[in-house]
Amino acid sequence: MERDWNLFLAPYEQAVSELKIKLRGIRKQYREQSEHVPIEFVTGRVKPVESILAKAQLRHIPLDRLEEEMSDIAGLRIMCQFVEDIHQVVQILKNRRDIKVIQERDYISNNKASGYRSYHLVIEYPVELVGGEKIILAEIQIRTLAMNFWATIEHSLNYKYKGEFPQEMGERLQRAAEAAYLLDEEMSKIREEIQEAQKLFSHGRGSERDNYFQKNSGDQS
């Protein structure tokens, strides 16, 4: 019997939508409390069917074991300004009652040979369906903007070269990864000054908006 992929993927799509809303809600709460926001922005996706099938073939995962053995059908990515924010976000997620972290992969302290850096969490997340609760696996990647820039470029090149980079290209990517790492290190050293400047800038924009509305809220003659 042929699998109904729309039916199979529906809980994953629901999970991604719900988690994006919840993570953006966390971001909003920090902003409303005038605290530094550890989450810059959030993206999410459900893996396309062709990608699921290709990975299942590569990893020798039986199609009737996808729910148990493929943890990234639902995927979210959280972008942070600073490396320190990543560890804060990890702790925020671990403290939530609606998320159970079942696996961690720290590719920041232990970056891959390619230069890839990111923090991965595999979670169990409950989705409420018409037929009852369903626990699904999802992967959350947490990284800085610099890490994400490098990873996005590397992913595109990896697709082009099918994982077999020419030596010169591989060396250039490693140097670029090191440059991204140094950028994150330098930003961390001046993190407090950056956050203070951002807070002043944010308050200044708020004052500008208030002045604008006060100026333009009177009766027009």
Backbone bond lengths (Angstrom), bond angles and torsions (degrees), N, CA, C in turn:
res aa  C-N    CA-C-N  psi(-1)  N-CA   C-N-CA  omega(-1)  CA-C   N-CA-C  phi
1 M - - - 1.476 - - 1.532 109.94 -
2 E 1.342 115.99 129.08 1.466 120.61 -177.54 1.526 110.62 -72.58
3 R 1.345 114.91 138.14 1.470 120.55 -177.85 1.529 110.92 -70.99
4 D 1.329 115.88 139.00 1.464 122.02 173.02 1.529 106.53 -87.44
5 W 1.323 116.50 97.99 1.466 120.61 -173.57 1.522 111.90 -68.27
6 N 1.316 117.56 -34.12 1.475 119.73 177.94 1.518 110.35 -61.13
7 L 1.320 116.27 -43.42 1.464 121.30 178.77 1.523 110.83 -67.02
8 F 1.333 116.40 -40.92 1.465 121.33 -178.76 1.526 111.49 -64.90
9 L 1.332 116.58 -41.10 1.470 120.78 -174.20 1.526 113.51 -84.84
10 A 1.334 117.75 -15.18 1.469 120.81 -176.34 1.531 113.37 -53.91
11 P 1.342 120.31 -46.73 1.473 119.33 179.15 1.528 112.98 -62.86
12 Y 1.332 116.58 -33.37 1.463 120.28 178.70 1.530 110.49 -68.65
13 E 1.336 116.45 -40.40 1.465 120.11 177.28 1.522 110.66 -64.03
14 Q 1.336 116.44 -39.44 1.461 120.59 177.95 1.526 110.53 -64.41
15 A 1.338 116.33 -42.11 1.469 120.66 -179.69 1.518 111.30 -62.62
16 V 1.328 116.72 -44.47 1.468 120.35 179.90 1.527 110.00 -62.29
17 S 1.339 117.63 -44.51 1.465 120.91 179.63 1.526 111.53 -61.44
18 E 1.339 116.33 -45.16 1.458 120.17 -178.54 1.528 111.78 -65.89
19 L 1.318 116.63 -44.05 1.459 120.72 -177.67 1.529 111.31 -67.00
20 K 1.323 117.40 -37.38 1.463 120.33 176.48 1.526 110.47 -61.54
21 I 1.324 116.83 -43.86 1.468 120.69 178.67 1.522 110.44 -62.77
22 K 1.327 117.44 -44.31 1.464 121.53 -178.07 1.527 111.44 -65.89
23 L 1.314 116.89 -42.20 1.465 120.38 -179.59 1.524 111.19 -68.15
24 R 1.323 116.52 -37.97 1.468 119.29 176.22 1.524 110.40 -68.85
25 G 1.345 116.13 -30.39 1.465 120.11 174.70 1.517 111.65 -64.41
26 I 1.342 116.90 -39.62 1.470 121.01 176.14 1.523 109.48 -61.28
27 R 1.312 115.58 -44.35 1.472 121.09 179.11 1.525 110.78 -58.57
28 K 1.331 116.21 -43.40 1.469 121.68 -179.37 1.526 111.11 -64.84
29 Q 1.332 117.27 -39.72 1.465 120.84 -179.66 1.526 111.50 -62.63
30 Y 1.316 116.65 -43.44 1.470 119.67 177.47 1.524 110.64 -61.52
31 R 1.320 115.58 -41.91 1.469 119.93 -178.69 1.521 110.89 -64.79
32 E 1.330 116.77 -42.60 1.467 120.64 -178.94 1.523 111.75 -66.25
33 Q 1.335 116.85 -27.32 1.462 121.03 178.85 1.535 111.74 -89.52
34 S 1.335 116.41 7.40 1.473 123.30 179.80 1.529 111.75 56.08
35 E 1.324 115.82 34.74 1.460 121.13 175.64 1.522 109.04 -103.16
36 H 1.343 114.50 161.73 1.462 118.25 174.91 1.519 109.63 -60.87
37 V 1.324 116.48 131.87 1.463 121.71 -177.56 1.525 108.90 -90.82
38 P 1.343 118.64 112.31 1.469 119.88 -177.61 1.524 113.65 -72.99
39 I 1.341 116.10 -18.66 1.467 120.66 -179.87 1.527 108.95 -102.29
40 E 1.316 116.88 117.04 1.458 121.05 178.41 1.532 110.27 -78.47
41 F 1.325 116.95 -53.96 1.469 120.67 171.76 1.526 109.26 -160.90
42 V 1.333 115.11 167.05 1.462 122.41 -173.99 1.524 109.30 -129.13
43 T 1.327 116.36 136.56 1.464 120.93 172.28 1.532 107.93 -128.55
44 G 1.316 116.22 162.22 1.457 119.69 179.19 1.510 110.85 -157.53
45 R 1.322 115.14 157.62 1.458 119.90 178.49 1.525 109.86 -158.89
46 V 1.328 115.41 159.85 1.458 122.16 170.65 1.521 106.86 -107.12
47 K 1.319 116.60 132.59 1.464 121.35 -176.09 1.528 110.09 -60.97
48 P 1.332 118.37 131.75 1.471 120.88 178.13 1.527 110.86 -63.14
49 V 1.323 115.72 154.72 1.463 121.17 -176.72 1.531 111.31 -57.47
50 E 1.332 117.01 -43.00 1.469 119.28 -177.85 1.533 111.48 -63.17
51 S 1.351 116.27 -34.11 1.463 120.13 177.76 1.529 111.19 -71.50
52 I 1.330 115.85 -37.35 1.467 120.08 176.57 1.521 110.31 -61.42
53 L 1.328 116.07 -46.39 1.463 120.57 -178.50 1.519 111.66 -65.51
54 A 1.344 116.36 -40.17 1.470 120.09 179.83 1.525 111.00 -64.99
55 K 1.330 116.90 -42.45 1.463 120.40 -180.00 1.526 110.97 -69.50
56 A 1.325 116.29 -38.60 1.460 119.81 178.61 1.529 110.73 -61.13
57 Q 1.326 115.80 -39.56 1.471 120.11 178.58 1.525 110.78 -68.58
58 L 1.338 115.89 -42.83 1.467 120.70 -178.82 1.529 111.41 -64.58
59 R 1.332 116.68 -41.51 1.477 121.76 -176.00 1.537 112.55 -94.41
60 H 1.311 116.05 3.08 1.472 121.05 179.17 1.539 111.29 57.72
61 I 1.339 115.23 46.60 1.465 121.11 178.56 1.529 108.51 -98.22
62 P 1.322 118.43 119.86 1.479 120.12 177.06 1.532 109.86 -62.44
63 L 1.316 116.86 143.77 1.463 120.40 -176.72 1.523 112.32 -63.20
64 D 1.331 117.40 -25.75 1.460 118.74 177.73 1.528 112.62 -83.33
65 R 1.369 116.31 4.83 1.471 121.18 178.24 1.531 111.58 -119.47
66 L 1.320 116.90 13.05 1.467 120.44 -176.62 1.526 111.73 -59.81
67 E 1.317 117.88 -43.20 1.466 121.45 -176.65 1.521 111.97 -62.55
68 E 1.339 116.28 -33.02 1.465 120.56 -177.19 1.530 113.04 -89.88
69 E 1.333 117.71 -29.68 1.464 120.21 -169.27 1.529 115.52 -113.07
70 M 1.335 117.93 -9.76 1.464 119.88 177.62 1.531 107.88 -113.74
71 S 1.329 114.96 108.25 1.472 119.74 -170.24 1.523 114.05 -91.13
72 D 1.323 118.05 -5.20 1.471 118.95 -174.43 1.522 113.16 -117.86
73 I 1.331 117.56 25.24 1.462 118.67 173.95 1.526 109.00 -61.86
74 A 1.334 115.62 -42.68 1.470 120.99 170.02 1.518 107.65 -100.17
75 G 1.312 116.83 125.92 1.462 120.44 -177.11 1.514 111.94 -134.08
76 L 1.337 115.30 137.06 1.465 120.97 174.41 1.518 109.04 -126.55
77 R 1.314 114.79 151.86 1.462 120.49 178.33 1.529 108.12 -130.44
78 I 1.318 114.94 126.69 1.465 121.31 178.96 1.519 107.99 -110.78
79 M 1.327 116.37 123.03 1.455 121.30 179.29 1.523 109.97 -99.57
80 C 1.325 115.63 137.44 1.464 122.87 -179.21 1.533 109.56 -125.03
81 Q 1.318 115.31 157.89 1.464 119.16 176.23 1.527 111.72 -78.51
82 F 1.339 115.60 -40.89 1.467 120.14 -172.74 1.526 111.08 -124.26
83 V 1.335 115.82 153.69 1.465 120.69 177.26 1.526 110.05 -58.38
84 E 1.342 116.79 -38.07 1.463 120.75 179.84 1.530 111.72 -60.31
85 D 1.332 116.30 -32.27 1.463 120.41 178.56 1.528 111.49 -63.92
86 I 1.325 115.66 -33.84 1.467 119.84 -178.40 1.523 110.52 -59.02
87 H 1.335 116.05 -47.38 1.462 120.11 -178.47 1.537 110.71 -67.09
88 Q 1.333 116.87 -32.36 1.463 120.18 176.78 1.528 110.33 -66.83
89 V 1.333 116.41 -42.56 1.463 120.88 179.95 1.528 110.52 -65.16
90 V 1.328 116.57 -41.06 1.468 120.30 177.36 1.524 110.28 -56.67
91 Q 1.334 116.11 -44.29 1.463 120.12 -179.22 1.526 111.52 -67.56
92 I 1.337 116.45 -38.48 1.463 120.68 177.07 1.534 109.88 -58.26
93 L 1.321 116.51 -45.01 1.461 121.38 -178.50 1.525 111.29 -67.07
94 K 1.323 116.27 -39.60 1.470 119.73 179.52 1.524 111.79 -65.42
95 N 1.325 116.29 -28.62 1.467 120.50 -177.74 1.524 113.74 -81.56
96 R 1.319 117.08 -10.61 1.468 119.67 -176.57 1.528 110.67 -77.44
97 R 1.330 115.19 143.87 1.464 120.83 179.91 1.525 112.61 -80.45
98 D 1.340 116.51 -23.35 1.460 119.85 -176.49 1.526 112.71 -91.18
99 I 1.327 116.97 3.41 1.459 121.56 179.92 1.523 108.65 -130.45
100 K 1.317 116.04 132.58 1.459 120.48 174.73 1.523 108.68 -117.68
101 V 1.321 116.59 113.67 1.468 121.18 178.49 1.521 108.56 -78.10
102 I 1.323 116.17 122.39 1.463 119.53 -179.01 1.527 112.66 -113.03
103 Q 1.335 116.19 -10.61 1.470 118.62 178.84 1.522 109.74 -157.24
104 E 1.324 116.18 140.15 1.467 122.54 176.56 1.517 109.51 -126.57
105 R 1.315 115.49 139.46 1.466 120.80 173.57 1.527 107.64 -132.39
106 D 1.309 115.90 110.41 1.464 121.49 -177.85 1.527 109.30 -95.20
107 Y 1.345 115.44 93.46 1.462 120.48 177.49 1.528 111.37 -92.56
108 I 1.337 115.84 17.12 1.466 119.82 174.57 1.521 109.02 -96.51
109 S 1.329 115.69 -52.69 1.467 119.46 174.84 1.523 111.05 -70.63
110 N 1.338 115.49 -29.39 1.474 121.11 -178.87 1.520 108.64 -127.53
111 N 1.327 115.55 72.85 1.462 119.17 -176.41 1.526 110.94 -67.68
112 K 1.325 115.08 154.44 1.463 120.85 178.77 1.522 110.19 -70.31
113 A 1.325 115.64 161.85 1.466 120.87 -178.98 1.524 111.62 -58.76
114 S 1.318 116.40 -30.62 1.469 120.59 -179.69 1.519 112.42 -68.57
115 G 1.353 116.28 -20.11 1.457 121.24 -174.21 1.515 112.87 108.67
116 Y 1.326 116.91 -5.02 1.468 122.17 -177.84 1.522 110.90 -61.08
117 R 1.346 115.70 131.68 1.459 121.84 176.13 1.531 109.69 -131.80
118 S 1.308 114.98 134.27 1.463 121.48 177.70 1.525 106.69 -177.44
119 Y 1.335 116.28 165.76 1.465 120.73 176.27 1.518 106.78 -118.49
120 H 1.333 116.93 121.28 1.453 121.53 -176.21 1.526 110.74 -109.69
121 L 1.311 115.40 135.72 1.454 122.18 171.95 1.524 108.70 -122.18
122 V 1.318 116.86 133.71 1.462 120.98 168.12 1.521 105.91 -103.03
123 I 1.324 115.68 127.08 1.468 119.98 -175.57 1.527 111.30 -123.53
124 E 1.312 114.79 158.09 1.457 121.51 165.59 1.520 107.01 -102.15
125 Y 1.328 116.07 133.39 1.458 120.52 -177.39 1.531 108.95 -135.09
126 P 1.338 117.37 129.96 1.470 120.17 -179.39 1.528 112.02 -85.12
127 V 1.311 115.68 128.99 1.464 121.69 176.67 1.529 108.18 -113.29
128 E 1.321 116.29 131.20 1.462 121.17 178.26 1.529 109.25 -88.71
129 L 1.324 115.28 114.21 1.461 121.63 178.56 1.530 109.62 -110.13
130 V 1.307 116.12 171.50 1.461 120.65 179.36 1.530 110.10 -57.71
131 G 1.339 116.13 -37.83 1.458 120.34 -178.31 1.516 114.23 -85.56
132 G 1.323 117.16 3.77 1.464 120.18 -179.54 1.515 112.37 122.49
133 E 1.326 115.94 -171.24 1.467 121.22 -176.85 1.524 110.98 -79.32
134 K 1.348 114.65 140.88 1.462 120.65 176.28 1.526 108.23 -131.10
135 I 1.318 116.51 127.07 1.466 121.52 178.32 1.520 108.50 -90.88
136 I 1.333 116.23 123.02 1.467 118.91 178.52 1.526 110.20 -120.20
137 L 1.322 115.05 159.15 1.458 121.30 174.77 1.523 109.13 -91.96
138 A 1.322 115.41 143.81 1.472 121.24 175.48 1.517 108.06 -145.03
139 E 1.309 115.85 152.67 1.463 120.95 177.66 1.526 109.26 -112.40
140 I 1.329 115.36 133.47 1.462 121.30 175.72 1.515 108.50 -116.96
141 Q 1.321 116.23 123.61 1.470 122.20 176.13 1.523 108.14 -104.81
142 I 1.319 115.21 130.35 1.465 120.52 -178.54 1.519 107.61 -122.24
143 R 1.316 117.03 125.78 1.474 120.10 -175.03 1.520 110.30 -155.12
144 T 1.308 115.86 164.44 1.464 120.28 174.98 1.529 109.11 -80.76
145 L 1.330 114.55 168.45 1.464 119.56 178.10 1.522 110.95 -62.44
146 A 1.335 116.81 -37.35 1.463 120.54 179.26 1.527 110.80 -66.55
147 M 1.329 116.47 -43.48 1.473 120.45 177.23 1.520 110.49 -60.92
148 N 1.333 116.07 -40.45 1.457 120.34 -177.46 1.525 111.64 -68.13
149 F 1.330 116.50 -38.33 1.467 119.98 177.99 1.527 109.94 -59.59
150 W 1.345 116.05 -47.93 1.466 119.95 -179.42 1.527 110.36 -63.50
151 A 1.342 117.37 -46.13 1.460 121.22 -175.84 1.529 111.36 -63.73
152 T 1.340 116.87 -36.27 1.460 120.81 179.46 1.518 110.98 -65.75
153 I 1.338 116.40 -43.62 1.468 120.82 178.25 1.527 110.55 -65.33
154 E 1.341 116.08 -45.15 1.466 120.52 -178.90 1.523 110.91 -61.60
155 H 1.344 116.36 -38.64 1.462 120.56 179.94 1.530 110.93 -63.76
156 S 1.327 116.32 -42.08 1.466 120.38 179.05 1.524 110.87 -64.00
157 L 1.333 116.36 -44.74 1.467 120.26 179.89 1.522 110.94 -67.47
158 N 1.327 115.91 -36.15 1.465 120.40 179.09 1.529 110.33 -62.50
159 Y 1.334 115.69 -37.45 1.466 120.65 177.67 1.532 109.98 -66.18
160 K 1.328 115.78 -41.19 1.471 120.06 -178.80 1.524 111.69 -65.83
161 Y 1.346 115.44 -45.15 1.473 119.77 -174.91 1.527 112.86 -94.97
162 K 1.351 116.58 3.65 1.467 121.75 179.08 1.535 112.20 53.23
163 G 1.347 115.12 40.70 1.460 120.80 174.74 1.505 115.41 82.30
164 E 1.336 117.75 -6.25 1.473 121.29 -179.20 1.525 109.31 -109.65
165 F 1.350 116.32 83.09 1.453 120.19 -178.34 1.531 111.20 -72.73
166 P 1.331 117.58 140.54 1.470 119.08 167.75 1.529 108.58 -58.95
167 Q 1.326 116.93 150.01 1.465 120.72 -174.12 1.528 112.12 -55.65
168 E 1.329 116.68 -44.75 1.461 120.09 -178.36 1.532 110.75 -63.02
169 M 1.331 116.74 -40.23 1.464 120.40 179.54 1.525 110.54 -65.17
170 G 1.315 116.33 -41.91 1.460 120.26 178.70 1.518 111.90 -61.62
171 E 1.335 115.39 -41.12 1.468 119.74 179.38 1.517 111.30 -67.29
172 R 1.324 116.48 -38.69 1.470 119.82 178.13 1.533 110.66 -64.84
173 L 1.303 116.36 -40.91 1.466 120.40 178.62 1.526 110.93 -62.90
174 Q 1.326 117.08 -40.87 1.464 120.25 178.23 1.522 111.10 -63.68
175 R 1.332 116.83 -39.91 1.465 120.01 177.83 1.526 110.42 -66.33
176 A 1.336 115.95 -39.37 1.470 119.65 178.35 1.532 110.64 -65.03
177 A 1.337 116.69 -38.35 1.466 120.68 178.09 1.521 110.28 -63.42
178 E 1.322 116.44 -39.92 1.462 120.53 178.98 1.528 110.57 -66.76
179 A 1.330 116.33 -38.04 1.466 120.30 177.70 1.527 110.52 -64.73
180 A 1.345 116.90 -40.66 1.468 120.71 177.73 1.529 110.14 -63.72
181 Y 1.328 116.54 -38.86 1.467 121.15 179.18 1.528 110.60 -64.77
182 L 1.332 116.20 -43.01 1.469 120.36 178.97 1.528 111.09 -65.36
183 L 1.335 116.68 -36.53 1.465 120.28 176.62 1.531 110.16 -61.29
184 D 1.333 116.61 -45.92 1.465 120.24 178.10 1.532 111.10 -61.16
185 E 1.327 116.77 -39.77 1.466 120.76 179.56 1.527 110.73 -62.99
186 E 1.330 116.89 -44.50 1.465 120.89 -179.05 1.527 110.56 -65.93
187 M 1.335 117.04 -40.31 1.460 120.10 178.83 1.520 111.19 -64.61
188 S 1.334 116.56 -34.93 1.472 120.43 178.42 1.527 111.40 -65.79
189 K 1.340 115.63 -34.49 1.470 119.75 -178.02 1.528 111.90 -67.42
190 I 1.323 116.31 -28.67 1.468 119.34 -179.78 1.529 110.79 -114.21
191 R 1.328 115.41 24.33 1.463 121.40 -175.07 1.527 112.31 -57.37
192 E 1.335 117.03 -44.74 1.465 119.83 -176.19 1.525 111.40 -63.52
193 E 1.327 116.52 -40.80 1.472 119.94 178.38 1.529 110.88 -66.11
194 I 1.336 116.37 -39.96 1.462 120.29 179.41 1.523 110.33 -62.94
195 Q 1.342 116.00 -45.21 1.465 120.23 -178.90 1.519 111.33 -64.75
196 E 1.322 116.89 -38.76 1.460 120.26 177.51 1.525 110.83 -63.94
197 A 1.336 116.09 -43.33 1.465 120.47 179.20 1.525 110.79 -64.09
198 Q 1.339 116.88 -40.24 1.468 120.70 179.62 1.527 111.23 -64.70
199 K 1.340 115.63 -38.12 1.459 120.00 179.60 1.535 110.26 -65.61
200 L 1.343 116.23 -43.52 1.469 120.42 178.17 1.518 110.91 -63.06
201 F 1.333 115.49 -42.32 1.465 120.77 179.93 1.525 110.56 -62.96
202 S 1.347 115.95 -43.12 1.458 120.86 -179.93 1.530 111.14 -63.57
203 H 1.354 116.18 -43.92 1.469 119.95 178.42 1.523 110.82 -65.27
204 G 1.331 116.10 -38.22 1.463 120.36 179.09 1.509 111.76 -62.50
205 R 1.330 116.45 -41.97 1.468 120.26 178.07 1.528 109.97 -64.97
206 G 1.355 115.92 -36.99 1.461 119.33 178.00 1.516 111.27 -62.79
207 S 1.343 116.87 -41.26 1.468 121.06 179.07 1.520 110.79 -65.20
208 E 1.344 115.97 -39.50 1.457 119.59 178.31 1.529 110.64 -61.44
209 R 1.353 115.79 -41.92 1.467 119.25 179.07 1.530 110.32 -63.95
210 D 1.345 116.62 -43.78 1.467 120.42 -179.69 1.522 110.77 -60.39
211 N 1.343 116.76 -44.87 1.461 120.93 179.78 1.526 111.14 -62.45
212 Y 1.343 114.60 -39.37 1.465 119.08 -179.33 1.528 110.63 -63.09
213 F 1.352 116.24 -48.00 1.459 119.81 -177.12 1.538 111.76 -68.18
214 Q 1.345 116.95 -35.24 1.451 119.76 176.87 1.518 110.92 -64.81
215 K 1.304 115.97 -38.78 1.458 121.90 -178.13 1.536 111.77 -70.39
216 N 1.358 114.93 -32.83 1.453 118.18 -173.15 1.532 114.26 -108.63
217 S 1.323 117.51 9.68 1.463 119.11 -177.38 1.534 113.23 -94.93
218 G 1.321 118.32 -6.08 1.478 120.81 -179.62 1.511 112.02 -76.24
219 D 1.344 115.59 170.09 1.478 119.96 178.08 1.524 109.37 -67.95
220 Q 1.292 115.47 139.92 1.467 120.66 178.02 1.533 108.61 -87.58
221 S 1.306 116.04 132.25 1.476 119.29 -179.51 1.518 110.25 -89.66
